[in-house]
Amino acid sequence: MIDLHTHSLFSDGELLPSELIRRAVILGYQAIAITDHVDSSNLDFVLPRIIKAGKELSDSWKIEVVPGVEITHAHPESIAKLVKESRRLGAKIVVVHGETITEPVFPGTNRSALMANVDILAHPGLISEEEVILAKNKGVALEITSRKGHSLTNGHLAKLAVKQGAKLILNTDSHSPEDLISIETAKNIALGAGLSQEEFEKMRQNSFEIVKGCYISH
């Protein structure tokens, strides 16, 4: 299991990074990204601590801990600047909190994130087909999620992404210990979204390639 969207108590998660990673190790995770919620108010505080924790935990345990951020509820006009600053401060994965139907996200967030060349557009809600095509052309991964509420539009996203050949990945958006999942649960979520076994395996490969690539890019 590779999970590229999780939260610690540095934002609204319940666990210290070490607690989160320990539970992931027990579940057999190969890699995990800590991507706490940030905007301009806390980016320079949160990210250095995630980077420090990630290095120590990767060195100690048999798991790749990738430091990242999730830019959340930022105005679309601010997203590109925040992405650039996140990269400058050392984020290996930049996620943007997409236009989920369960929260009042600014309209235009999905498009601004894609134009800013983020790594992952999380739970993009009722994303348009035009935006899915843009994601494909930009190489941005679109997230199928196991998180309650955000997952309601998984089927919509899966259908459009398969049609247009856009890159999909599956993440948990974990905030609590029980949010982490097994590979079998991940497969069932993918199948439930209308994806095939082959498409599920492709998602796993996409996640692996993101982890591999984030250390030789940006």
N, C-alpha and C positions, 0 to 999 in steps of 0.2 A: 504494500500500500504506500502510495506517495500522496501526500496531502499538502497543498500549497496555499491554504487559507485557514489560519487558526488565530486565536486570540489568547493573550495572557492577561494577568491583572494590571499590566501596563496600559490597558484600555478597559474594556468591559468584560474581559474574561475572568474566571474564578481562580485560576491557578498561576502560581509562579512558573516561569519557563521550565525550571527543572521538574516540577510536578507534571506539567503537560508532556514534556518529552519522555519522562519515565513511563507514563501510561501508554504513549505511542510505541515505545520500545517493546513493552509487554504484549501489545497487539500485533507486533511484527512489522511495524512501519519501517520502510527503508529510508525515507526522507520526509521531512516536514518543514514547512515554512511558518515562522511566527510573523504574522502580518497585522500588528495591532492598528486600531483606528487612529488616524492622524489627520490634522489639518494644519494650517499655519501656526496655530497656537502651541502645539506640542511636538511637532515633528523633530525638532532639534533636541528634545529631551528624551523621547521614546526610542528613537532609532539607535543611538549609540549604546543604549542598554541592551537592546535586542541583539545587536552585533556582538557585544561582549559575552552575553549569555550563550549565544549560538556557538561561538568559537569554543568556549569552555565545554559545552555539552557535546559538541561534535568530537572533541578530542577525548572525552571520557567514555562515551558510549558508542556502540556500533550503529549509528544513525547519522545521516546528513541533516544538520539543522541549518536552514537557510534563513538569513535575516531579511525581512521585508517590511512593507507597510501596506495598509489599506486606506487609501485616501477616501474619506467618508463625508458625504453631505457638503462637499465643497461646491461653490458656485462653478458652473461649467467654465467660465472665463478664467478661473484660478487653477484649473486642473493641470494645464501644461507646465505652469511655473512650479507647482508642487511636485510634479513628476520629475522635473529637472533637478530640483533641490533634493529630492529623495535619492536620486542616483548619485548626486554629488556627495551626500553624506554616507553613502555606502550601502544603500539598499540593493540587494541582489534580485529581488522580485518586487515589482510595484503592481499592486492590485488597486482597482478603483471600484468602489461600492456602486453597482449599477442600479438601474431604474426598477428595482423590485416593486411589485404591486402592493407590498405590505408596509411600505414606509413612504413618506412624502419627499422623495428624491426630486431634485430640480430636473424638469424636462430639459433635454439636451445633454445630460450627463453622459449617456452612453456614447454619443457621437464625439463629444469632447475628449473622452478617455481614449477612444480609438484613434483619433487624430493625434493624440499625444504619444502614441506608440507605447502604451502600457503593456505589461506582460500578460495580465489577466483582467478581463472585465467580469466581475463577479455578479451572479444572479441578476442578469440584465432584464428581467421581467418580460414584457411584451415587446421585445426588441423587433425592429422592423427588418424586413428582408434586405433593404438597402444597407442597413447597418451591419447585418451579417456578411454581406458581400464586402463591405469595407473592412471588417475584421479579417476576412480571408486575405484580402490584398495587403493588409498591414501585418499579417502574421500574429495577430492578437488572439490569445486563447479565450474562449467563451466557456463559462462555468456552469456545468450541471451540479446542483448542490443537494446535499442531504438535509439541509437545515429547514426546519419547520417553517411554513409560510413562504419563504423564498422559493421553495421547491415546487410551488403550485404551478409555475410556468415552465418547468423542465421539459414537458412534452412539446410545447410551442417552440422552445429553443432548439431542441433536438431535431425536430422536423425540418426547420429552416437550415440549420447547420449542415445536416446530411445532404439536403437538396443542393446547397451551394458549395459544399466541400470545405466549410470553415473548420478551424481547429477547435475541438472540444476537450475539456478535462473535467474530472470529477473531484470536488473538494467537500469538506465538511462544514467549513465556517464555524469550527468548534469554539464554544465559549465555556462549556462545562465538561467535566470528565466523561459524562455519558454521551457526549456528542461525537467522540471519536468512534470510528466504525471499523469493522473487519472488512477484508477484501470481498467476502461473500455478500455482505450487506451492500457494499459499493456496487457489485455486479447486479444485484436485485434492483437497486435504484436506477441503474442504467437501463436495464430491461424494462422496468416500469415506465420509463420515459419514452419507450418505443424504439430503443436502440437494440442492435443485434449483439450477439456475443463477439463477433469480429469487430464491431464498432467500439464495444467496451474495451477490448484489448488495444485498439488504436488509441483510445483515450489514455490508457495507462502508459503507452509508449510516448504520447505527447507530453505527459507529466515528466517522464524520465528525461526527455530531451530538453525540457525547460530547465530542470535542475542541472543537467550537464552543461547547457549553454550559458547559464547565468554567471559562471565563473570564467568564461572566456570572452565575455562581451561587456557592454556598458562601460 
